[in-house]
């Protein structure tokens, strides 16, 4: 069940699909690293009032579907996730740093897309046909 965020003036459900990759897409995340990252990412998200819908850590990238509070920006969350996980993972596995160019774990870029439970066409039709419905 997706969590709704309530403020004094709004109710929202903001779901995002986020993807970020290792520097140069190097496959440096072994099974142990992936398990550690999964736990740490879930911990960071919980600390930031976010709800994990789906999470997969691959050898060279991370896919995340997350429900975010309306007061948090995607950029801020990504910076927290990438910065915290890189520092933490290098502390846990110092040998990982040496296998990376310039000792950077993550590429500076990321992918973000909103997720909804209805199509763009459905929303467009709903908006365009508002005057056809009884006014309340």
Residue pairs with C-beta under 8 A, 6 or more apart in sequence:
2 13
2 15
2 51
2 53
2 67
3 13
3 51
3 67
4 11
4 12
4 13
5 11
5 12
5 13
5 14
5 49
5 69
5 70
7 70
7 71
10 70
12 69
12 70
13 67
14 67
14 68
14 69
14 70
14 114
15 53
15 65
15 66
15 67
15 68
15 114
15 115
15 116
16 64
16 65
16 66
16 68
16 74
16 112
16 113
16 114
16 115
17 63
17 64
17 65
17 111
17 112
17 113
17 114
17 115
18 62
18 63
18 64
18 65
18 66
18 74
18 77
18 78
18 110
18 111
18 112
19 61
19 62
19 63
19 64
19 110
19 111
19 112
20 61
20 62
20 78
20 81
20 82
20 106
20 107
20 109
20 110
20 111
21 60
21 61
21 62
21 106
21 107
21 109
22 28
22 29
22 60
22 61
22 100
22 105
22 106
22 107
23 100
23 101
23 102
23 104
23 105
23 106
23 107
24 101
24 107
25 60
25 61
25 107
26 60
26 99
26 100
26 101
27 59
27 60
28 59
28 60
28 96
28 99
28 100
28 105
29 37
29 57
29 58
29 59
29 60
30 59
32 93
33 57
33 89
33 93
33 96
34 57
34 58
34 59
35 57
36 89
36 92
36 93
37 57
37 62
37 85
37 89
38 55
38 57
40 84
40 85
40 88
40 89
41 52
41 55
41 57
41 62
41 64
41 81
41 85
42 52
42 55
44 80
44 81
44 84
44 85
45 51
45 52
45 66
45 81
48 69
48 72
48 77
48 80
49 69
49 72
50 66
50 67
50 68
50 69
50 72
50 77
51 66
51 67
52 64
52 65
52 66
53 65
53 66
53 67
54 63
54 64
54 65
55 62
55 63
55 64
55 65
56 62
56 63
56 64
64 81
65 115
66 77
68 74
68 77
74 112
78 110
78 112
82 105
82 106
82 110
85 105
85 106
86 104
86 105
86 106
89 96
89 105
90 96
90 97
90 103
90 105
96 105
97 103
116 123
